[in-house]
């Protein structure tokens, strides 16, 4: 996809959201953020976020002094994957509930 097409897509999506009364914010995806900011994006505790970094679930950036940093894009990618897995699990659970007559 070329730059012009990508930019057109962003402008179109932004317009749709604004016309729907939504707020829109433009952020740089490869921005380095703190572990607390990353934890806030994922709605998890900072210690849990650190565990995700230590396990390699989210790749850390080089430390700034003693402080860890994370690429916003990596956090958002992890969030999309996690949300898709949750959605899949919920659908499977709903299907099992219906199959066994446990649904409402």
N, CA, C and O atoms as a printed pandas DataFrame, in Angstrom:
     atom_number atom_name residue_name chain_id  residue_number  x_coord  y_coord  z_coord
0              1         N          UNK        A               1    0.855   -1.169    0.000
1              2        CA          UNK        A               1    0.000    0.000    0.000
2              3         C          UNK        A               1    0.901    1.232    0.000
3              4         O          UNK        A               1    1.865    1.306    0.761
4              5         N          UNK        A               2    0.584    2.176   -0.842
5              6        CA          UNK        A               2    1.415    3.368   -0.906
6              7         C          UNK        A               2    1.000    4.380    0.155
7              8         O          UNK        A               2   -0.058    4.257    0.773
8              9         N          UNK        A               3    1.842    5.369    0.352
9             10        CA          UNK        A               3    1.631    6.368    1.401
10            11         C          UNK        A               3    0.324    7.123    1.211
11            12         O          UNK        A               3   -0.403    7.346    2.180
12            13         N          UNK        A               4    0.009    7.526   -0.034
13            14        CA          UNK        A               4   -1.211    8.298   -0.293
14            15         C          UNK        A               4   -2.460    7.489    0.063
15            16         O          UNK        A               4   -3.395    8.022    0.660
16            17         N          UNK        A               5   -2.476    6.208   -0.300
17            18        CA          UNK        A               5   -3.626    5.359    0.021
18            19         C          UNK        A               5   -3.757    5.179    1.526
19            20         O          UNK        A               5   -4.863    5.202    2.067
20            21         N          UNK        A               6   -2.629    5.001    2.199
21            22        CA          UNK        A               6   -2.641    4.852    3.647
22            23         C          UNK        A               6   -3.161    6.114    4.321
23            24         O          UNK        A               6   -3.977    6.043    5.239
24            25         N          UNK        A               7   -2.692    7.252    3.867
25            26        CA          UNK        A               7   -3.126    8.531    4.428
26            27         C          UNK        A               7   -4.608    8.757    4.165
27            28         O          UNK        A               7   -5.324    9.240    5.042
28            29         N          UNK        A               8   -5.073    8.419    2.982
29            30        CA          UNK        A               8   -6.491    8.562    2.656
30            31         C          UNK        A               8   -7.340    7.700    3.590
31            32         O          UNK        A               8   -8.388    8.136    4.066
32            33         N          UNK        A               9   -6.886    6.487    3.845
33            34        CA          UNK        A               9   -7.603    5.597    4.763
34            35         C          UNK        A               9   -7.697    6.170    6.168
35            36         O          UNK        A               9   -8.742    6.092    6.815
36            37         N          UNK        A              10   -6.603    6.741    6.630
37            38        CA          UNK        A              10   -6.591    7.348    7.967
38            39         C          UNK        A              10   -7.566    8.525    8.025
39            40         O          UNK        A              10   -8.323    8.666    8.985
40            41         N          UNK        A              11   -7.540    9.353    7.007
41            42        CA          UNK        A              11   -8.430   10.522    6.978
42            43         C          UNK        A              11   -9.893   10.084    6.915
43            44         O          UNK        A              11  -10.744   10.655    7.597
44            45         N          UNK        A              12  -10.185    9.072    6.097
45            46        CA          UNK        A              12  -11.564    8.578    5.999
46            47         C          UNK        A              12  -12.041    8.016    7.333
47            48         O          UNK        A              12  -13.147    8.322    7.781
48            49         N          UNK        A              13  -11.216    7.204    7.960
49            50        CA          UNK        A              13  -11.600    6.602    9.252
50            51         C          UNK        A              13  -11.774    7.675   10.317
51            52         O          UNK        A              13  -12.708    7.609   11.116
52            53         N          UNK        A              14  -10.893    8.652   10.336
53            54        CA          UNK        A              14  -10.978    9.753   11.293
54            55         C          UNK        A              14  -12.270   10.525   11.091
55            56         O          UNK        A              14  -12.941   10.879   12.060
56            57         N          UNK        A              15  -12.620   10.787    9.852
57            58        CA          UNK        A              15  -13.850   11.512    9.538
58            59         C          UNK        A              15  -15.073   10.754   10.033
59            60         O          UNK        A              15  -15.968   11.345   10.638
60            61         N          UNK        A              16  -15.117    9.447    9.780
61            62        CA          UNK        A              16  -16.245    8.625   10.229
62            63         C          UNK        A              16  -16.370    8.684   11.748
63            64         O          UNK        A              16  -17.470    8.850   12.273
64            65         N          UNK        A              17  -15.262    8.550   12.449
65            66        CA          UNK        A              17  -15.296    8.580   13.910
66            67         C          UNK        A              17  -15.734    9.938   14.435
67            68         O          UNK        A              17  -16.544   10.010   15.359
68            69         N          UNK        A              18  -15.215   11.007   13.862
69            70        CA          UNK        A              18  -15.590   12.347   14.303
70            71         C          UNK        A              18  -17.071   12.624   14.044
71            72         O          UNK        A              18  -17.746   13.203   14.894
72            73         N          UNK        A              19  -17.581   12.217   12.881
73            74        CA          UNK        A              19  -18.996   12.418   12.572
74            75         C          UNK        A              19  -19.902   11.609   13.506
75            76         O          UNK        A              19  -21.052   11.979   13.744
76            77         N          UNK        A              20  -19.371   10.506   14.029
77            78        CA          UNK        A              20  -20.128    9.685   14.978
78            79         C          UNK        A              20  -20.016   10.225   16.403
79            80         O          UNK        A              20  -20.547    9.630   17.341
80            81         N          UNK        A              21  -19.326   11.349   16.559
81            82        CA          UNK        A              21  -19.195   11.953   17.883
82            83         C          UNK        A              21  -18.081   11.374   18.733
83            84         O          UNK        A              21  -18.002   11.651   19.930
84            85         N          UNK        A              22  -17.222   10.575   18.124
85            86        CA          UNK        A              22  -16.103    9.971   18.855
86            87         C          UNK        A              22  -14.930   10.934   18.910
87            88         O          UNK        A              22  -14.790   11.820   18.067
88            89         N          UNK        A              23  -14.097   10.744   19.912
89            90        CA          UNK        A              23  -12.864   11.514   19.992
90            91         C          UNK        A              23  -11.771   10.749   19.253
91            92         O          UNK        A              23  -11.727    9.520   19.286
92            93         N          UNK        A              24  -10.900   11.487   18.592
93            94        CA          UNK        A              24   -9.815   10.880   17.826
94            95         C          UNK        A              24   -8.499   11.476   18.291
95            96         O          UNK        A              24   -8.383   12.681   18.514
96            97         N          UNK        A              25   -7.507   10.603   18.434
97            98        CA          UNK        A              25   -6.176   11.040   18.832
98            99         C          UNK        A              25   -5.167   10.380   17.903
99           100         O          UNK        A              25   -5.257    9.183   17.628
100          101         N          UNK        A              26   -4.216   11.153   17.424
101          102        CA          UNK        A              26   -3.166   10.612   16.573
102          103         C          UNK        A              26   -1.917   10.464   17.425
103          104         O          UNK        A              26   -1.450   11.428   18.031
104          105         N          UNK        A              27   -1.374    9.238   17.467
105          106        CA          UNK        A              27   -0.174    8.986   18.257
106          107         C          UNK        A              27    0.841    8.256   17.391
107          108         O          UNK        A              27    0.494    7.603   16.406
108          109         N          UNK        A              28    2.064    8.380   17.771
109          110        CA          UNK        A              28    3.159    7.715   17.061
110          111         C          UNK        A              28    3.271    6.290   17.597
111          112         O          UNK        A              28    3.491    6.091   18.791
112          113         N          UNK        A              29    3.120    5.294   16.712
113          114        CA          UNK        A              29    3.123    3.900   17.140
114          115         C          UNK        A              29    4.452    3.444   17.727
115          116         O          UNK        A              29    4.464    2.655   18.671
116          117         N          UNK        A              30    5.564    3.921   17.192
117          118        CA          UNK        A              30    6.845    3.417   17.675
118          119         C          UNK        A              30    7.399    4.243   18.827
119          120         O          UNK        A              30    8.581    4.159   19.159
120          121         N          UNK        A              31    6.529    5.040   19.429
121          122        CA          UNK        A              31    6.926    5.835   20.591
122          123         C          UNK        A              31    7.309    4.915   21.749
123          124         O          UNK        A              31    6.648    3.905   21.992
124          125         N          UNK        A              32    8.376    5.269   22.456
125          126        CA          UNK        A              32    8.778    4.520   23.645
126          127         C          UNK        A              32    7.963    5.025   24.830
127          128         O          UNK        A              32    7.889    6.228   25.083
128          129         N          UNK        A              33    7.348    4.079   25.555
129          130        CA          UNK        A              33    6.551    4.457   26.718
130          131         C          UNK        A              33    7.075    3.725   27.947
131          132         O          UNK        A              33    7.809    2.744   27.834
132          133         N          UNK        A              34    6.690    4.212   29.116
133          134        CA          UNK        A              34    7.133    3.599   30.371
134          135         C          UNK        A              34    6.342    2.324   30.629
135          136         O          UNK        A              34    5.319    2.075   29.991
136          137         N          UNK        A              35    6.820    1.533   31.559
137          138        CA          UNK        A              35    6.092    0.319   31.915
138          139         C          UNK        A              35    4.733    0.661   32.525
139          140         O          UNK        A              35    3.771   -0.083   32.332
140          141         N          UNK        A              36    4.636    1.767   33.254
141          142        CA          UNK        A              36    3.351    2.160   33.827
142          143         C          UNK        A              36    2.370    2.558   32.730
143          144         O          UNK        A              36    1.193    2.201   32.790
144          145         N          UNK        A              37    2.845    3.292   31.731
145          146        CA          UNK        A              37    1.973    3.665   30.614
146          147         C          UNK        A              37    1.520    2.420   29.852
147          148         O          UNK        A              37    0.364    2.329   29.440
148          149         N          UNK        A              38    2.423    1.468   29.665
149          150        CA          UNK        A              38    2.077    0.216   28.985
150          151         C          UNK        A              38    1.050   -0.564   29.799
151          152         O          UNK        A              38    0.088   -1.097   29.247
152          153         N          UNK        A              39    1.256   -0.628   31.104
153          154        CA          UNK        A              39    0.311   -1.325   31.980
154          155         C          UNK        A              39   -1.063   -0.664   31.911
155          156         O          UNK        A              39   -2.086   -1.348   31.880
156          157         N          UNK        A              40   -1.081    0.657   31.885
157          158        CA          UNK        A              40   -2.349    1.383   31.782
158          159         C          UNK        A              40   -3.056    1.078   30.462
159          160         O          UNK        A              40   -4.276    0.919   30.441
160          161         N          UNK        A              41   -2.303    0.994   29.359
161          162        CA          UNK        A              41   -2.896    0.657   28.064
162          163         C          UNK        A              41   -3.551   -0.724   28.083
163          164         O          UNK        A              41   -4.590   -0.939   27.458
164          165         N          UNK        A              42   -2.937   -1.645   28.802
165          166        CA          UNK        A              42   -3.451   -3.014   28.871
166          167         C          UNK        A              42   -4.429   -3.225   30.022
167          168         O          UNK        A              42   -5.055   -4.279   30.132
168          169         N          UNK        A              43   -4.553   -2.214   30.874
169          170        CA          UNK        A              43   -5.402   -2.304   32.053
170          171         C          UNK        A              43   -4.966   -3.452   32.971
171          172         O          UNK        A              43   -5.783   -4.231   33.460
172          173         N          UNK        A              44   -3.655   -3.526   33.183
173          174        CA          UNK        A              44   -3.062   -4.508   34.093
174          175         C          UNK        A              44   -2.140   -3.763   35.056
175          176         O          UNK        A              44   -1.853   -2.581   34.866
176          177         N          UNK        A              45   -1.687   -4.455   36.076
177          178        CA          UNK        A              45   -0.756   -3.830   37.017
178          179         C          UNK        A              45    0.633   -3.725   36.382
179          180         O          UNK        A              45    0.958   -4.464   35.453
180          181         N          UNK        A              46    1.436   -2.807   36.889
181          182        CA          UNK        A              46    2.800   -2.675   36.375
182          183         C          UNK        A              46    3.607   -3.943   36.643
183          184         O          UNK        A              46    4.350   -4.374   35.761
184          185         N          UNK        A              47    3.493   -4.575   37.845
185          186        CA          UNK        A              47    4.238   -5.829   38.046
186          187         C          UNK        A              47    3.844   -6.922   37.043
187          188         O          UNK        A              47    4.694   -7.699   36.610
188          189         N          UNK        A              48    2.568   -6.982   36.677
189          190        CA          UNK        A              48    2.152   -7.968   35.680
190          191         C          UNK        A              48    2.772   -7.647   34.321
191          192         O          UNK        A              48    3.209   -8.543   33.598
192          193         N          UNK        A              49    2.804   -6.365   33.987
193          194        CA          UNK        A              49    3.420   -5.945   32.722
194          195         C          UNK        A              49    4.899   -6.344   32.704
195          196         O          UNK        A              49    5.399   -6.815   31.683
196          197         N          UNK        A              50    5.588   -6.160   33.811
197          198        CA          UNK        A              50    7.002   -6.538   33.902
198          199         C          UNK        A              50    7.157   -8.047   33.677
199          200         O          UNK        A              50    8.112   -8.482   33.033
200          201         N          UNK        A              51    6.219   -8.848   34.206
201          202        CA          UNK        A              51    6.258  -10.294   33.960
202          203         C          UNK        A              51    6.108  -10.603   32.470
203          204         O          UNK        A              51    6.778  -11.491   31.941
204          205         N          UNK        A              52    5.222   -9.860   31.801
205          206        CA          UNK        A              52    5.054  -10.055   30.356
206          207         C          UNK        A              52    6.346   -9.735   29.611
207          208         O          UNK        A              52    6.699  -10.418   28.650
208          209         N          UNK        A              53    7.046   -8.700   30.056
209          210        CA          UNK        A              53    8.336   -8.345   29.445
210          211         C          UNK        A              53    9.368   -9.437   29.712
211          212         O          UNK        A              53   10.086   -9.857   28.804
212          213         N          UNK        A              54    9.438   -9.893   30.958
213          214        CA          UNK        A              54   10.424  -10.915   31.336
214          215         C          UNK        A              54   10.189  -12.241   30.603
215          216         O          UNK        A              54   11.141  -12.946   30.269
216          217         N          UNK        A              55    8.917  -12.574   30.354
217          218        CA          UNK        A              55    8.585  -13.814   29.634
218          219         C          UNK        A              55    8.792  -13.680   28.132
219          220         O          UNK        A              55    8.827  -14.680   27.415
220          221         N          UNK        A              56    8.931  -12.439   27.652
221          222        CA          UNK        A              56    9.103  -12.219   26.229
222          223         C          UNK        A              56    7.794  -12.068   25.475
223          224         O          UNK        A              56    7.790  -12.035   24.245
224          225         N          UNK        A              57    6.673  -11.975   26.200
225          226        CA          UNK        A              57    5.381  -11.786   25.543
226          227         C          UNK        A              57    5.318  -10.429   24.842
227          228         O          UNK        A              57    4.687  -10.288   23.794
228          229         N          UNK        A              58    5.976   -9.440   25.433
229          230        CA          UNK        A              58    6.111   -8.112   24.836
230          231         C          UNK        A              58    7.603   -7.805   24.826
231          232         O          UNK        A              58    8.247   -7.861   25.873
232          233         N          UNK        A              59    8.164   -7.482   23.661
233          234        CA          UNK        A              59    9.608   -7.207   23.629
234          235         C          UNK        A              59    9.927   -5.841   24.233
235          236         O          UNK        A              59    9.324   -4.836   23.857
236          237         N          UNK        A              60   10.869   -5.806   25.160
237          238        CA          UNK        A              60   11.265   -4.520   25.751
238          239         C          UNK        A              60   12.234   -3.776   24.842
239          240         O          UNK        A              60   12.923   -4.373   24.015
240          241         N          UNK        A              61   12.267   -2.484   25.013
241          242        CA          UNK        A              61   13.280   -1.665   24.358
242          243         C          UNK        A              61   14.493   -1.597   25.275
243          244         O          UNK        A              61   14.391   -1.975   26.442
244          245         N          UNK        A              62   15.624   -1.132   24.791
245          246        CA          UNK        A              62   16.773   -0.956   25.690
246          247         C          UNK        A              62   16.411   -0.028   26.847
247          248         O          UNK        A              62   15.651    0.926   26.684
248          249         N          UNK        A              63   16.965   -0.324   28.005
249          250        CA          UNK        A              63   16.684    0.492   29.182
250          251         C          UNK        A              63   17.236    1.901   29.026
251          252         O          UNK        A              63   18.244    2.126   28.356
252          253         N          UNK        A              64   16.557    2.829   29.654
253          254        CA          UNK        A              64   17.021    4.207   29.750
254          255         C          UNK        A              64   17.476    4.371   31.201
255          256         O          UNK        A              64   16.662    4.586   32.099
256          257         N          UNK        A              65   18.789    4.265   31.415
257          258        CA          UNK        A              65   19.293    4.209   32.787
258          259         C          UNK        A              65   18.846    2.894   33.399
259          260         O          UNK        A              65   19.142    1.824   32.868
260          261         N          UNK        A              66   18.129    2.972   34.522
261          262        CA          UNK        A              66   17.601    1.766   35.165
262          263         C          UNK        A              66   16.157    1.503   34.764
263          264         O          UNK        A              66   15.567    0.509   35.188
264          265         N          UNK        A              67   15.581    2.385   33.949
265          266        CA          UNK        A              67   14.155    2.321   33.649
266          267         C          UNK        A              67   13.880    1.589   32.337
267          268         O          UNK        A              67   14.521    1.835   31.315
268          269         N          UNK        A              68   12.908    0.683   32.403
269          270        CA          UNK        A              68   12.506   -0.060   31.210
270          271         C          UNK        A              68   11.615    0.819   30.337
271          272         O          UNK        A              68   10.906    1.699   30.827
272          273         N          UNK        A              69   11.670    0.560   29.045
273          274        CA          UNK        A              69   10.799    1.223   28.085
274          275         C          UNK        A              69   10.225    0.151   27.158
275          276         O          UNK        A              69   10.820   -0.910   26.967
276          277         N          UNK        A              70    9.081    0.446   26.600
277          278        CA          UNK        A              70    8.391   -0.482   25.709
278          279         C          UNK        A              70    7.881    0.316   24.511
279          280         O          UNK        A              70    7.465    1.464   24.665
280          281         N          UNK        A              71    7.909   -0.272   23.339
281          282        CA          UNK        A              71    7.351    0.391   22.159
282          283         C          UNK        A              71    5.826    0.311   22.233
283          284         O          UNK        A              71    5.259   -0.762   22.435
284          285         N          UNK        A              72    5.177    1.456   22.066
285          286        CA          UNK        A              72    3.710    1.482   22.094
286          287         C          UNK        A              72    3.145    0.476   21.090
287          288         O          UNK        A              72    2.157   -0.197   21.383
288          289         N          UNK        A              73    3.755    0.369   19.923
289          290        CA          UNK        A              73    3.270   -0.554   18.892
290          291         C          UNK        A              73    3.296   -2.001   19.388
291          292         O          UNK        A              73    2.383   -2.770   19.087
292          293         N          UNK        A              74    4.320   -2.377   20.136
293          294        CA          UNK        A              74    4.412   -3.743   20.671
294          295         C          UNK        A              74    3.308   -4.008   21.680
295          296         O          UNK        A              74    2.730   -5.095   21.713
296          297         N          UNK        A              75    3.021   -3.014   22.498
297          298        CA          UNK        A              75    1.963   -3.158   23.503
298          299         C          UNK        A              75    0.607   -3.295   22.808
299          300         O          UNK        A              75   -0.207   -4.137   23.188
300          301         N          UNK        A              76    0.368   -2.468   21.790
301          302        CA          UNK        A              76   -0.906   -2.521   21.077
302          303         C          UNK        A              76   -1.057   -3.834   20.306
303          304         O          UNK        A              76   -2.162   -4.369   20.204
304          305         N          UNK        A              77    0.035   -4.350   19.769
305          306        CA          UNK        A              77   -0.005   -5.643   19.074
306          307         C          UNK        A              77   -0.360   -6.755   20.063
307          308         O          UNK        A              77   -1.195   -7.608   19.764
308          309         N          UNK        A              78    0.268   -6.745   21.233
309          310        CA          UNK        A              78   -0.042   -7.731   22.265
310          311         C          UNK        A              78   -1.519   -7.626   22.668
311          312         O          UNK        A              78   -2.202   -8.638   22.828
312          313         N          UNK        A              79   -1.996   -6.393   22.827
313          314        CA          UNK        A              79   -3.393   -6.166   23.225
314          315         C          UNK        A              79   -4.360   -6.728   22.178
315          316         O          UNK        A              79   -5.347   -7.371   22.536
316          317         N          UNK        A              80   -4.090   -6.495   20.897
317          318        CA          UNK        A              80   -4.962   -7.031   19.846
318          319         C          UNK        A              80   -4.980   -8.560   19.881
319          320         O          UNK        A              80   -6.037   -9.176   19.743
320          321         N          UNK        A              81   -3.810   -9.166   20.064
321          322        CA          UNK        A              81   -3.720  -10.625   20.126
322          323         C          UNK        A              81   -4.469  -11.157   21.336
323          324         O          UNK        A              81   -5.227  -12.120   21.228
324          325         N          UNK        A              82   -4.258  -10.534   22.483
325          326        CA          UNK        A              82   -4.927  -10.953   23.717
326          327         C          UNK        A              82   -6.443  -10.820   23.581
327          328         O          UNK        A              82   -7.186  -11.716   23.982
328          329         N          UNK        A              83   -6.894   -9.717   23.024
329          330        CA          UNK        A              83   -8.328   -9.489   22.864
330          331         C          UNK        A              83   -8.945  -10.507   21.900
331          332         O          UNK        A              83  -10.062  -10.973   22.126
332          333         N          UNK        A              84   -8.227  -10.852   20.830
333          334        CA          UNK        A              84   -8.722  -11.850   19.877
334          335         C          UNK        A              84   -8.825  -13.221   20.546
335          336         O          UNK        A              84   -9.781  -13.959   20.307
336          337         N          UNK        A              85   -7.844  -13.562   21.381
337          338        CA          UNK        A              85   -7.877  -14.841   22.099
338          339         C          UNK        A              85   -9.052  -14.882   23.077
339          340         O          UNK        A              85   -9.721  -15.907   23.206
340          341         N          UNK        A              86   -9.301  -13.776   23.759
341          342        CA          UNK        A              86  -10.434  -13.707   24.687
342          343         C          UNK        A              86  -11.750  -13.882   23.934
343          344         O          UNK        A              86  -12.629  -14.630   24.363
344          345         N          UNK        A              87  -11.872  -13.190   22.816
345          346        CA          UNK        A              87  -13.093  -13.277   22.009
346          347         C          UNK        A              87  -13.339  -14.706   21.550
347          348         O          UNK        A              87  -14.466  -15.197   21.604
348          349         N          UNK        A              88  -12.288  -15.369   21.103
349          350        CA          UNK        A              88  -12.394  -16.751   20.650
350          351         C          UNK        A              88  -12.822  -17.664   21.803
351          352         O          UNK        A              88  -13.682  -18.526   21.628
352          353         N          UNK        A              89  -12.230  -17.475   22.963
353          354        CA          UNK        A              89  -12.565  -18.296   24.128
354          355         C          UNK        A              89  -14.016  -18.069   24.555
355          356         O          UNK        A              89  -14.708  -19.015   24.930
356          357         N          UNK        A              90  -14.476  -16.818   24.499
357          358        CA          UNK        A              90  -15.862  -16.528   24.860
358          359         C          UNK        A              90  -16.841  -17.173   23.883
359          360         O          UNK        A              90  -17.880  -17.690   24.293
360          361         N          UNK        A              91  -16.513  -17.144   22.600
361          362        CA          UNK        A              91  -17.373  -17.779   21.604
362          363         C          UNK        A              91  -17.438  -19.288   21.830
363          364         O          UNK        A              91  -18.502  -19.898   21.728
364          365         N          UNK        A              92  -16.286  -19.878   22.137
365          366        CA          UNK        A              92  -16.238  -21.319   22.399
366          367         C          UNK        A              92  -17.056  -21.664   23.640
367          368         O          UNK        A              92  -17.784  -22.657   23.649
368          369         N          UNK        A              93  -16.941  -20.859   24.674
369          370        CA          UNK        A              93  -17.698  -21.078   25.905
370          371         C          UNK        A              93  -19.199  -20.955   25.642
371          372         O          UNK        A              93  -19.984  -21.758   26.147
372          373         N          UNK        A              94  -19.599  -19.961   24.859
373          374        CA          UNK        A              94  -21.013  -19.787   24.530
374          375         C          UNK        A              94  -21.531  -20.992   23.732
375          376         O          UNK        A              94  -22.643  -21.465   23.965
376          377         N          UNK        A              95  -20.721  -21.480   22.799
377          378        CA          UNK        A              95  -21.115  -22.634   22.000
378          379         C          UNK        A              95  -21.277  -23.879   22.889
379          380         O          UNK        A              95  -22.230  -24.644   22.734
380          381         N          UNK        A              96  -20.345  -24.064   23.805
381          382        CA          UNK        A              96  -20.448  -25.210   24.728
382          383         C          UNK        A              96  -21.671  -25.092   25.621
383          384         O          UNK        A              96  -22.348  -26.085   25.886
384          385         N          UNK        A              97  -21.957  -23.887   26.083
385          386        CA          UNK        A              97  -23.130  -23.673   26.939
386          387         C          UNK        A              97  -24.404  -24.019   26.187
387          388         O          UNK        A              97  -25.292  -24.671   26.737
388          389         N          UNK        A              98  -24.502  -23.588   24.931
389          390        CA          UNK        A              98  -25.689  -23.900   24.134
390          391         C          UNK        A              98  -25.789  -25.387   23.860
391          392         O          UNK        A              98  -26.874  -25.964   23.928
392          393         N          UNK        A              99  -24.661  -26.008   23.552
393          394        CA          UNK        A              99  -24.630  -27.428   23.250
394          395         C          UNK        A              99  -25.139  -28.250   24.437
395          396         O          UNK        A              99  -25.824  -29.256   24.252
396          397         N          UNK        A             100  -24.804  -27.823   25.643
397          398        CA          UNK        A             100  -25.195  -28.555   26.851
398          399         C          UNK        A             100  -26.469  -27.994   27.482
399          400         O          UNK        A             100  -26.850  -28.389   28.584
400          401         N          UNK        A             101  -27.123  -27.070   26.775
401          402        CA          UNK        A             101  -28.396  -26.538   27.268
402          403         C          UNK        A             101  -28.269  -25.646   28.485
403          404         O          UNK        A             101  -29.199  -25.544   29.285
404          405         N          UNK        A             102  -27.125  -25.000   28.630
405          406        CA          UNK        A             102  -26.904  -24.137   29.789
406          407         C          UNK        A             102  -27.185  -22.674   29.503
407          408         O          UNK        A             102  -27.103  -21.839   30.403
408          409         N          UNK        A             103  -27.521  -22.350   28.242
409          410        CA          UNK        A             103  -27.763  -20.957   27.868
410          411         C          UNK        A             103  -29.081  -20.444   28.431
411          412         O          UNK        A             103  -29.920  -21.218   28.892
412          413         N          UNK        A             104  -29.244  -19.156   28.385
413          414        CA          UNK        A             104  -30.483  -18.546   28.896
414          415         C          UNK        A             104  -31.542  -18.523   27.832
415          416         O          UNK        A             104  -32.651  -18.047   28.075
